């Protein structure tokens, strides 16, 4: 139980750190958020839980391919805001585009793997 509490607290700490740092500097907040800390923690937790380096390797490759569909979100969201769209509307539209891109990538990935 302590192990899971440590995992949750460390993960939550990173999210809070990003939001607090972004209040002071958007560049520093973005730098921390852009680091693959979640992936690195997931690799460590998965390896500690399973001892299976190949499973961690597969996770790494899958993360690579599934990061790509998230990138349009980071371009569309500020573009819409700069065009006068509201925050929530911009967030929703950019998120819907991202979800569609994930769907496309998952379809492409499933065809490649078969």
ZAMARGU-4260 file (C-alpha; in steps of 0.2 Angstrom, whole numbers, plus 5000, padded with zeros to 4 digits):
<rodrens>
0) 5000/5000/5000 | 5014/5012/5004 | 5021/5009/4987 | 5005/5014/4978 | 5004/5030/4989
5) 5022/5034/4984 | 5018/5032/4966 | 5002/5043/4968 | 5011/5057/4978 | 5026/5058/4966
10) 5014/5059/4951 | 5003/5072/4959 | 5019/5082/4964 | 5024/5083/4946 | 5007/5090/4940
15) 5007/5103/4954 | 5025/5108/4950 | 5021/5111/4932 | 5006/5122/4936 | 5015/5132/4950
20) 5030/5134/4939 | 5019/5140/4924 | 5013/5154/4935 | 5030/5161/4936 | 5036/5157/4919
25) 5027/5149/4905 | 5043/5143/4897 | 5049/5134/4913 | 5032/5126/4915 | 5032/5121/4897
30) 5049/5113/4899 | 5044/5103/4914 | 5028/5098/4906 | 5036/5093/4890 | 5049/5081/4899
35) 5043/5063/4897 | 5042/5062/4916 | 5026/5053/4916 | 5034/5040/4904 | 5049/5039/4914
40) 5040/5035/4930 | 5029/5023/4920 | 5044/5014/4914 | 5051/5013/4932 | 5035/5007/4940
45) 5031/4994/4926 | 5049/4987/4927 | 5048/4987/4946 | 5031/4978/4946 | 5035/4966/4932
50) 5054/4965/4930 | 5050/4964/4911 | 5062/4975/4901 | 5054/4970/4885 | 5037/4975/4891
55) 5044/4992/4895 | 5052/4993/4878 | 5035/4990/4870 | 5027/5003/4880 | 5041/5015/4875
60) 5038/5012/4856 | 5019/5013/4859 | 5021/5030/4868 | 5032/5037/4853 | 5018/5033/4841
65) 5004/5040/4852 | 5013/5056/4856 | 5011/5061/4838 | 4992/5063/4838 | 4993/5075/4853
70) 5004/5087/4844 | 4990/5096/4833 | 4982/5100/4850 | 4996/5111/4855 | 4995/5120/4839
75) 4977/5122/4837 | 4973/5127/4855 | 4983/5143/4855 | 4978/5147/4837 | 4960/5147/4842
80) 4963/5158/4857 | 4973/5170/4847 | 4958/5172/4835 | 4946/5177/4849 | 4939/5160/4853
85) 4935/5157/4872 | 4946/5147/4883 | 4934/5132/4885 | 4928/5132/4867 | 4946/5132/4861
90) 4950/5118/4873 | 4936/5108/4868 | 4938/5110/4849 | 4957/5106/4851 | 4954/5091/4862
95) 4941/5084/4849 | 4954/5086/4835 | 4966/5077/4846 | 4954/5063/4850 | 4951/5061/4831
100) 4970/5061/4828 | 4971/5047/4841 | 4958/5037/4832 | 4967/5039/4816 | 4983/5034/4823
105) 4976/5019/4832 | 4968/5013/4815 | 4985/5015/4806 | 4994/5006/4820 | 4982/4992/4820
110) 4984/4990/4801 | 5003/4990/4803 | 5004/4977/4816 | 4994/4964/4807
</rodrens>
